Structures are given as C-alpha cells and as structure tokens.
C-alpha cells in the first residue's frame, strides 16, 4: 500500500517528539510526558474546526521539528512507524520547510537535506520507497511561498538512492477559511509558482475542497488555474449539485486528477460528522472513473494508520469493499509522484 498524503507534523510518535523536545532543551508548557501526549491526541469532541486543528497541534510539532537533527529523526520515524503498523511499500511525506527554520536560526536547505537523510536511512532499513512533497502555505506571504518553490526546484529528485527519491512535488496547504482561492490575484500568483515547479519536473497536489471554506467552487477554480495532478481531500465534491456537480466530475475525469481521501482526519476536524458519506462517495468516484486513493494525513495526531483507514472505508462499502479497495490501491500506484 502507498500513503501519498501524510504530514510530517502529524505523523511522528509523541514519544519521539518528547525526547526531541527534552534533548534540545526547549521550554514549553508541558511538565511531563503524559500531559504532552494527551495534548497531541486530537479528538472530535475537542477539536472545533479544521482551523482549530491546524493551529492547535501543528504549531507545537513544527516547533519541535525545527532543527536539522529533529527533522531527520522525525522523517525516519514516520516511515518506520508506517511500515511496522501497515506494511506500506511507498510514502510521500509532505512538510513546509519555511515553518521549521526557527525564526531564521536554520536554513531551509539544512532542513530539507536532513529530512532527505532521514528518509534515505528509513528506505534502506525498511525497503520503503520514499519521496518529499514541499508544502506551500495559505497562511504564509506569497514571497515566502516563492522561496519554498525555489527550494523544491533546487532539491528536486536526485535519483532513487536506496529507494529514497528526494523532492518529487509541491503542495498547497493550510486553513481554508479565508477562501483565498476565490481571489483571482492570489490564485494567479500561486498558479505562476506551480507552473514554474511543473516546468522543472515537479508534480503538483493541492489541498482544496476539504471544507466549506473552499467548497466545490474552490475545487473548480484550482483545477482551472493550477491543473494539479492530485487534490488533497476534495470531499466537497459531495456537496455540489446539478450542473455544478456534473461539470466538476467532468473536469476531474478529463484531467485525470486523483483525490487523496483521508477519512479519519476529516471526522476529527469536524468537516464531516461521521463516516456514513464514505460508501456512497467512493462508489460515485468509481462509477465515474475518477481516480482516488486512501491515506492517513496525520496518523499520530488522530491515532490511525493506513491499514485502519482502508478498514474504515471497507466497513462503509460493505459487500463492494474488496474490488473498490483494490481499485484505490491501483490508483495510488498509478498516481504516485515517486519514480
């Protein structure tokens, strides 16, 4: 199985983060491991929204991972944990290097190289193919996002060393509540960035349609302006009606865009109330020949793994589960950015 949508900030065991925090002498509000672990467990009854989830948890994990040594250890542990829990064969790990330079104390180059080295060790030890997707941020100035794009181009794939592929793509992530995709100037600038990345040989994925903040209209605008290879989540497709729905399905089909589904995190962030939508949604994707894959997103924050995510989808599909889960695996293999 392949995990194509997994964030460095939400995929590292709390024990590893705690040891990193203590070893580096970082001052935080946490006095012991138990309180720290509890604070990094996201529960649906505590998380108020997607914005709340991103602000409450990632701020802590990104700060702890803000050194070359911490970034390297974190990257290694993501792969090791995913392999031991779900026997994954490939993983594309995404993160924003700009958010890990600790206010300019470190360089993005040092952070990216450290993550590469951690993934190379993990690929060698576990036989898992790995690659890096650098995330841009809706919550960052456009100038900062340009710097991330330039870094992605600089560090693009340097060959499969022990199965580790280096930087293979870029992403747009962050809070959707500001609905920035509705701004033509903003989206136009982002389209220029991603066009430059594509020309350099990088693939593109884009968080959109995860919540009402972007919705079906945001998906349409991103498809028109960016033409991404994959879309992170895209579950707002289920809310589109009539002609809007038909047009969006057609665009996704014609462009061959793969939707990266991450069921558990959508429930935890309360963009969906439960898993009841999964069965009908996955069947609709299959009926319209729309590519989709199943992923973990933030497995340690929401206490999941890739095997569990497949089981969740399988339970909702019932008798249709076998063929449709196999279809998801084939789509992941076909649409991965790794060589």
Buried (B, 14 or more C-beta within 10 A) or exposed (E): BBBBBBBBBBBBBBEBBBBBBEEEEBEEEBEEBEEBBEBBEBEEEEBEBBBBBBEBBBEBBBBBBBBBEBBBBBBBBBBBBBBEBBEBBBBBBBBBBBBBBBEEEBEBBBBBBBBBBBBBBBBEEBEBBBBBBBBBBBBBEBEBBBBBBBBBBEBBBEEBBBBBBBBBBBBBBBBBBBBBBBEEEBBEBBBBBBBBBBEBEBBBBBBBBBBBBBBBBBBBBBBEBBBBBBBBBBBBBBEBEEEBBEEBBEBBBEBEBBBBBBBBBBBBBBBBEEBEBBBEBBBBBBEEEBBBBBBBBBBBBBEBBBBBBBBBBBEBBEEBBEEBBEBBBEBBBEBBBBE
